[in-house]
Amino acid sequence: MSVEFDRRMLEALICPVTQTGLRYDVDRQELISTAAGLAYPIRDGIPVMLQDEARRLD
């Protein structure tokens, strides 16, 4: 069973690398930092805000 990400959390979260806002990608279940070029995964409804866990955007 997949846990839904609470979108209200998005208002409080910022990119740990650039300190800028994030965009929620519903299809990929990721938080996107355009400024850093990174996508942070959401696992079991919890954002993993670690640079080492982030996917580089192409």
N, C-alpha and C positions, 0 to 999 in steps of 0.2 A: 504494500500500500504506500503510495506517494503522499507526502505531506505538502500542502499548499504553502507557498511563500506569502507572508503577510505584507502586502504592498505598503502599508502604513510605515513599515520599518524603513522603507526606501528614503523617507524624508529625513531620517536620522543618520543614515549611512553615507560615508564619503570614501573616496578612493584613498587607501593608506599611502600610496605613492605620491599622488599629486594634490591631495586634499580637495578634490573637486567632486561634483555630484556624479551620480551613476544613473544608468538607464537599465530598466528591467527587460530582458529578452525572455518572453514567456515560452516560446518554442524550445529554446535551448536550456532554459532554467539557469540563466547566468545574469550577473550584474555587470554591465559594460561600462568601462572607463575609457571614453574616447580619447581623453587627454593623455592617458598612460599607454593606450593601445593594448589594454588587457581586459579579459573577461573572467570574472570571479565566479566559480561554480556555486550553486545552491544545492546542498545535500540534505535530504529529509527536512526541507523547509528552512534550513539554516544556512545563511551565506558564509562561505569560507573566504574570509578577507585576508588571505596570506598571498603575498606576491609569488612565492614558490609554487603555490597551487593554481595560480591563474594561468589561463591560456592566452598566448600572444595572438592579437588580431592581425590578420594579413592585410 
